[in-house]
Amino acid sequence: MIPMSHVLMRVTDLTKKYTMGDVEIFALRGVSFELYAGEFVVVLGPSGSGKSTLLNIIGGIDSATSGSIIFEGKDLSGANDKQLTTYRRGTVGFVFQFYNLIPNLTARENIALAAEMSKEALPPDDLLRAVGLEQRGDNFPTQLSGGEQQRVAIARAVSKNPHILLCDEPTGALDFSTGIQVLRTLKDFNDRYNKTVVIITHNVSIGAMGDRVFYVKDGLIDRVIINDNPIAPEEVNW
């Protein structure tokens, strides 16, 4: 279990409201939590529960209707587009269900392009080795399997040396054995670089990996479970 000492992010009373004519729909209804440096968090909930909206807001992709987000002492709540772009580029790494690799760039070039955004970037070849694809750096995405493409996508996200890695259903498009490889890659990043990883998923089995598990329901964090003995990715079974 990661010691919960250094607060990386503090979220307070976060709401997200959509207005459709006279109808107001709340995707988030006053969410509050803290994320700690170096922890591995799993956010569980069914489709439509608000978990992806939450990830997009804390990642600076979307904005909240109300509430506050303090990241390492900086208030992001009133940040403008330029400030949010700087935050996304230098601080946050994103991994999505679909890999979004640039098709006419090799695996190494996909990683290197993202690395150019950061002054503290990690070497692409080191990251290819870290995800077990050191022999595939010159291959294009169409020459890689789905699992290999997702591992390149993780290496690309990690290349910026972000403070936090946000993953939205990273195993959702993969079979079981490939999904375990991807979870191992994410856990290795968490362990090797002591960086915070947040995985959003509807797969309850993955929750056993987390230092903490947030259960999201109807736009609220229904409960938080502290896991004193997280399991290894290879022990996850679904």
C-alpha positions in Angstrom: 0.0 0.0 0.0 1.3 3.4 -1.0 1.7 5.8 1.9 -0.9 8.6 1.5 1.3 11.5 2.3 2.0 13.9 -0.6 -1.3 15.1 -2.1 -0.9 15.4 -5.8 -4.5 16.5 -6.6 -7.4 17.7 -4.4 -10.9 17.7 -6.0 -13.7 19.4 -4.1 -17.4 19.4 -4.9 -16.9 18.9 -8.6 -20.1 19.1 -10.7 -20.8 18.8 -14.4 -24.1 19.8 -15.8 -25.5 19.6 -19.3 -28.5 21.6 -20.4 -30.8 20.3 -23.1 -33.6 22.7 -23.6 -35.4 22.9 -20.3 -33.8 19.7 -19.0 -30.7 19.7 -16.9 -28.6 16.5 -16.8 -25.9 16.1 -14.1 -22.9 13.9 -15.1 -21.2 14.7 -11.8 -23.0 15.7 -8.7 -20.5 17.1 -6.2 -17.5 14.8 -6.3 -14.7 15.2 -3.8 -11.5 13.2 -3.4 -7.7 13.4 -3.2 -5.0 11.7 -5.3 -1.6 10.9 -3.8 1.8 10.9 -5.4 2.8 7.4 -6.5 -0.5 5.6 -5.9 -2.4 3.2 -8.3 -6.1 4.1 -8.4 -8.9 2.1 -10.1 -12.2 3.9 -10.7 -15.0 1.5 -11.2 -18.6 2.1 -12.4 -21.1 1.2 -15.2 -21.4 3.0 -18.4 -23.0 6.4 -17.9 -22.0 6.7 -14.2 -19.8 9.7 -14.8 -16.3 8.1 -14.6 -15.1 9.2 -18.0 -16.4 12.7 -17.5 -14.5 12.8 -14.3 -11.3 11.7 -16.0 -11.7 14.3 -18.8 -12.1 17.1 -16.3 -9.2 16.2 -14.1 -7.1 15.7 -17.2 -7.9 19.2 -18.5 -9.8 18.0 -21.6 -13.2 19.2 -20.3 -14.2 21.8 -17.7 -16.4 21.5 -14.7 -19.6 23.4 -14.1 -18.6 24.1 -10.5 -16.1 22.9 -7.9 -12.4 23.1 -7.6 -9.3 21.2 -8.7 -6.0 21.9 -7.0 -3.0 20.2 -8.7 0.2 20.4 -6.7 -0.9 23.7 -5.2 -2.2 25.2 -8.4 -5.9 26.0 -8.9 -7.0 24.7 -12.3 -10.7 25.7 -11.7 -10.4 29.0 -13.5 -7.7 28.1 -15.9 -8.0 29.4 -19.5 -7.5 27.3 -22.6 -3.8 28.1 -22.9 -3.2 27.2 -19.2 -5.1 23.9 -19.6 -3.1 23.1 -22.8 0.2 23.6 -20.8 -1.2 21.4 -18.0 -2.1 18.6 -20.4 1.2 18.8 -22.3 3.5 18.9 -19.4 1.8 17.2 -16.6 -0.8 14.5 -17.8 -0.4 11.4 -19.9 -3.5 9.9 -21.4 -4.2 6.3 -22.5 -7.5 5.5 -24.1 -9.4 2.4 -25.2 -8.4 3.0 -28.8 -4.8 3.6 -29.4 -4.9 6.7 -31.7 -1.4 6.1 -33.0 -0.4 8.2 -36.1 -0.5 5.5 -38.9 2.3 6.9 -41.0 4.8 7.1 -38.1 6.7 4.1 -36.7 6.3 3.1 -33.1 9.5 4.9 -32.2 8.4 8.1 -34.0 4.9 8.0 -32.4 6.7 8.0 -29.0 9.3 10.6 -30.0 6.7 13.0 -31.3 4.9 13.1 -27.9 8.3 13.4 -26.1 9.0 16.7 -27.9 6.2 18.3 -25.7 8.2 17.9 -22.5 11.5 19.3 -21.3 11.9 16.3 -19.0 11.0 13.7 -21.7 12.1 10.0 -21.4 14.1 8.4 -24.2 11.9 6.6 -26.7 14.2 3.6 -27.0 14.2 3.2 -23.2 10.4 3.2 -23.2 10.2 0.7 -26.1 12.4 -1.6 -23.9 10.2 -0.9 -20.9 7.1 -2.1 -22.7 8.9 -5.1 -24.3 8.9 -3.8 -27.9 12.5 -2.9 -28.4 12.5 -5.0 -31.6 9.4 -3.3 -33.0 10.4 0.3 -32.9 10.6 0.6 -36.7 7.2 -1.0 -37.3 4.1 1.0 -38.3 0.9 0.7 -36.3 -0.7 -1.6 -38.9 2.2 -4.0 -38.5 1.5 -4.3 -34.7 -1.2 -6.3 -32.9 -3.8 -4.5 -30.8 -1.9 -5.2 -27.6 1.4 -4.0 -29.1 -0.3 -0.8 -30.3 -1.7 -0.2 -26.8 1.7 -0.7 -25.3 3.1 1.9 -27.8 0.3 4.2 -26.7 1.3 3.8 -23.1 5.0 4.5 -23.9 3.8 7.5 -25.9 1.9 8.8 -22.9 4.8 8.1 -20.5 7.3 9.7 -22.8 6.5 13.2 -21.5 7.4 12.0 -18.0 4.0 13.1 -16.7 3.1 13.5 -13.0 -0.1 11.5 -13.6 -1.2 8.9 -16.1 -5.0 8.8 -16.8 -6.3 5.6 -18.5 -9.8 5.3 -19.8 -10.7 1.6 -20.4 -7.1 0.7 -21.5 -8.0 -3.0 -21.8 -11.5 -2.6 -23.2 -10.6 -3.5 -26.7 -8.2 -6.4 -25.8 -8.5 -10.1 -25.1 -7.6 -11.3 -21.6 -4.0 -12.3 -22.1 -3.2 -9.1 -24.0 -5.1 -7.0 -21.4 -2.9 -8.5 -18.6 0.2 -7.5 -20.6 -1.1 -3.9 -20.7 -2.0 -3.9 -17.0 1.6 -5.1 -16.3 3.0 -2.2 -18.4 0.9 0.3 -16.5 1.9 -1.1 -13.1 5.6 -1.1 -14.2 5.4 2.6 -15.0 3.8 3.2 -11.6 6.5 1.2 -9.8 9.5 2.3 -11.9 8.9 6.0 -11.9 6.7 6.4 -8.8 4.1 8.2 -10.7 0.3 8.2 -10.1 -1.8 6.0 -12.3 -5.6 6.2 -12.5 -7.4 3.5 -14.5 -11.1 4.0 -15.3 -12.9 0.7 -16.1 -16.1 -1.2 -15.8 -14.1 -4.4 -15.2 -14.5 -5.1 -11.5 -11.6 -7.6 -11.4 -9.1 -4.9 -12.1 -10.0 -3.2 -8.9 -8.0 -5.7 -6.9 -4.8 -4.1 -8.3 -5.5 -0.7 -6.9 -4.1 0.9 -3.8 -7.5 2.5 -3.7 -10.7 1.8 -5.6 -13.3 4.5 -6.2 -16.8 3.2 -7.0 -18.7 5.7 -9.1 -22.5 5.6 -9.3 -25.0 8.2 -10.7 -22.3 11.0 -10.8 -21.1 10.4 -7.3 -18.3 8.5 -5.6 -20.4 5.9 -3.9 -17.6 4.6 -1.8 -13.8 4.3 -1.6 -12.0 1.1 -0.7 -8.4 1.1 0.6 -6.6 -2.0 -0.5 -3.8 -3.0 1.9 -2.7 -5.9 -0.3 -3.1 -5.1 -4.1 -2.6 -8.0 -6.3 -0.2 -8.2 -9.2 -1.6 -7.8 -12.8 -0.9 -11.5 -13.5 -3.3 -12.4 -10.7 -6.2 -10.5 -12.2 -8.8 -12.8 -13.7 -12.0 -12.0 -15.6 
